[in-house]
Amino acid sequence: MPSVQQHKIQPHWWRKSFIALFLGLSFAYGSVALFAWFGPDGIDAPVKVQFNMWMISLIWLPILAGVFLFRSAKTAFITLLGANALVYSIFAFLWWLQ
């Protein structure tokens, strides 16, 4: 029978907070950059500027809340680092295709 200590999800809350602050924001920027540059009408669409600005918050805030569901800060770091690598790799690949 696992002990109560093994099932706590809050032990590394401050590390998880910093991971979500920096890697979560980086992921939000990368996701919005994909939409801004390669979405409808490209980067020059006048209506997309305000939409892109608000989308950063809508992507980042669930990451800030959801990071505490990871069992450890290491798992949160690896997952968000992998998500960032994926988003920025897709961005770089699409940029290269242009």
C-alpha positions in Angstrom: 0.0 0.0 0.0 1.6 3.3 -1.1 2.1 5.9 1.6 0.3 9.2 1.7 3.6 11.0 1.0 3.9 9.2 -2.4 0.6 10.6 -3.7 1.0 14.2 -2.8 1.2 16.5 -5.8 2.2 19.7 -4.0 5.7 19.0 -2.7 7.6 21.0 -5.3 5.1 23.8 -5.8 7.6 26.6 -6.1 9.7 24.8 -8.7 6.5 23.9 -10.6 5.5 27.6 -10.4 8.8 28.8 -12.0 8.6 26.1 -14.6 5.1 27.1 -15.6 6.0 30.8 -15.5 8.9 30.5 -17.9 8.3 27.4 -20.0 4.5 27.9 -20.0 4.9 31.5 -21.3 7.5 30.3 -23.8 5.0 27.6 -25.0 2.2 30.2 -25.2 4.4 32.6 -27.3 5.4 29.7 -29.6 1.8 28.6 -30.1 0.6 32.1 -30.9 3.6 32.7 -33.2 2.6 29.7 -35.2 -0.9 31.0 -35.6 0.2 34.6 -36.2 2.8 33.8 -38.9 1.2 30.8 -40.6 -2.5 31.2 -39.8 -5.1 32.9 -42.0 -3.7 36.0 -43.9 -0.3 35.6 -42.3 1.4 38.2 -40.0 0.0 41.2 -41.8 -3.7 40.6 -41.0 -4.8 43.7 -39.1 -7.5 41.9 -37.1 -5.2 39.2 -35.7 -3.1 41.5 -33.5 -5.6 41.9 -30.7 -6.6 38.2 -31.0 -3.0 37.1 -30.7 -2.4 39.2 -27.7 -5.3 37.7 -25.8 -4.6 34.1 -26.9 -1.3 34.2 -25.0 -3.2 34.5 -21.7 -5.7 31.9 -22.7 -2.9 29.4 -23.4 -0.6 30.3 -20.5 -3.2 30.4 -17.6 -4.3 26.7 -18.0 -0.6 25.8 -18.0 0.0 27.7 -14.8 -2.9 25.9 -13.2 -2.3 22.5 -14.7 1.4 22.3 -13.8 0.5 21.4 -10.3 -1.1 18.1 -11.4 2.4 16.7 -12.2 3.8 14.5 -9.5 7.2 16.2 -9.6 8.9 19.3 -10.9 11.2 17.1 -13.0 8.2 15.6 -14.8 6.7 19.1 -15.4 10.0 20.4 -16.7 10.6 17.6 -19.1 7.0 17.7 -20.4 6.9 21.5 -20.9 10.4 21.4 -22.4 9.3 18.8 -24.8 6.2 20.8 -25.7 8.4 23.9 -26.3 10.8 21.9 -28.5 7.9 20.6 -30.5 6.2 24.0 -31.1 9.5 25.8 -31.9 10.6 22.9 -34.2 7.3 23.1 -36.1 7.8 26.9 -36.3 11.3 26.6 -37.6 10.3 23.9 -40.1 7.4 26.0 -41.5 9.7 29.1 -41.6 12.3 27.0 -43.6 9.6 25.9 -46.0 8.7 29.4 -47.0 
